[in-house]
Amino acid sequence: MIKLLVTDLDGTFIMPQPVDGNYVCDANKEALHRFIAQGGRFATASGRHHDFSYVLMEELGFKFDSIGINACTIVKDDCLIEHNHPARHIVRIVAEELIKPEYDDELEVIGTDLSHNYFLGRKDSWLKQKFMKNPNHRISDMTLLEHINDRTKPDITSLHVNVKDPEKLHEWIGRLREMFDRYYDIYASGSVNIEFMRPGINKGHGVRRLAEMYGIDEHEVAVCGDNQNDISMFFAAKYSYCMSTATPQVQKYATKVVDSVAEALEDILRINELERASRAF
């Protein structure tokens, strides 16, 4: 019996752009409500800040737990139970290297704490204006370097790099791993986004932690995703569903490729119904 579904958000569960203020399409919403009605648990796992879950809770009409910022934060029953941030001096090593002029027209570095985003500190940022147009992005007036050099400020929760040219995404992942892989796990989380994560902290870790707290075994967990940062989830559950829009390099790690979370949920509901019938027999 599949008791827990954990799904990625962007590219998986929510639409690229909200429609009439809604982020979740009707098919995903309807299938999810049937799963919940039959006793299933639901959680999200995203590169987004965990606060975004509250927007979805209002839309879906029920509360759920969340794995935020790729498991830098885990929220259960409205309580932050894990804050998996890297050491401050490790963040400084990356920031002081990538602020060099040779990276100005190629990369932008953003650090995030539990409340704000901090841009690296370049004189001109090709990405900052774009970020400022999104009301969900809370941008501090302090630069990332100013923030980490002020010991009175909170630790940076996560670090990510935006690549100006998406054609160079995987080239940059390789170069950044050569420079920093002893400090971070580095992988793509979108067409231009590269995440720097504390080793061992990823969405798979978040899925295992939630399942452990629920008392749910791995064979009772299903996950949905579409990108490199979701692969760790695929290894944390018996049932893993990858979106058909994902690259073959990501699809190969999932147990099934689907066109939507609704399609994955139909499969989950079918599996559960067959198990109920088997038990009744």
Residue, then its C-alpha position, 0 to 999 in steps of 0.5 A: m500500500i502506498k501511504l505517502l506521496v512526495t512530489d517536486l513542484d516546478g516542472t512536476f506538480i505546479m504549472p509554469q505560470p498560475v492560471d486565475g491565481n491557481y498553481v495546480c491544474d484541475a487534473n492534479k488537484e482532483a487525483l490528489h484529493r482522491f488519494i488523500a480521501q483514501g488515507g494517503r499522506f502528501a508532502t512537497a519537496s522543492g528547491r523553493h522556500h518552504d513558505f511557498s507551501y502555504v500558498l498551495m495549502e490555501e489552494l488545495g484546501f488542506k495542510f501538508d508537510s514540506i521539504g524546502i530548499n532541496a532539504c535544507t529545511i524540513v517542515k512537519d506540522d508547521c514546525l521547522i524540524e531541520h535546518n541543514h545549512p553549510a558552514r559559514h566559512i565554506v560559503r565564503i570560499v565559494a563567494e570569494e572565488l566566484i565574485k572574480p571579474e572573470y565570472d561577471d558575464e557568466l554566473e550569478v551567485i545567490g545565497t538564501d537564509l530563512s527569510h531573504n535572498y542575497f546577491l553576491g555583490r557585483k556592481d551590475s547583476w544581469l539577474k537581480q532585476k528579474f528577481m525583483k519582479n517576482p513578489n515571492h523573492r525577498i531580496s536583501d539590500m545586503t550583498l551575500l559577502e556583506h551578510i556572511n562577513d557579519r557574524t550577527k547575521p543568520d547562517i546562509t541556508s543554501l547557495h545556488v548559481n544561475v548560468k546566463d547561457p543555458e547551453k553552458l549549464h552542464e559545462w559549468i556544473g563540471r567546472l564548479r564540481e572541479m573547484f568545489d566538490r570537496y565542500y558541496d554536492i553540485y547539481a542542476s535544479g532547472s535549465v539555468n540553476i545549479e544548486f550547492m548542497r551540503p553533502g548528504i543533504n538532498k530531497g532523498h534525505g528529506v523523504r526518508r526523514l518524513a517517512e521515518m517520522y510518519g512510521i512509513d516504510e520505503h516500499e510505502v512511499a511514492v515520489c514524483g520529479d523531473n530534474q537532477n535534484d529529484i534523483s535522490m528521491f527516486f532512490a528513497a522510494k519504491y515507486s518513483y515517477c519521472m515526468s516525460t518532459a525530463t531528460p533521458q538522463v533523469q528518466k532512467y533512474a525512475t521506475k515509471v515515466v508519466d505525463s503528469v502527477a495526475e497520471a502517477l496518482e492514477d497508477i498509485l490508486r490502482i496499486n492500492e486498490l489491487e492490494r485492498a482487493s488482494r487482502a479482502f480475497 
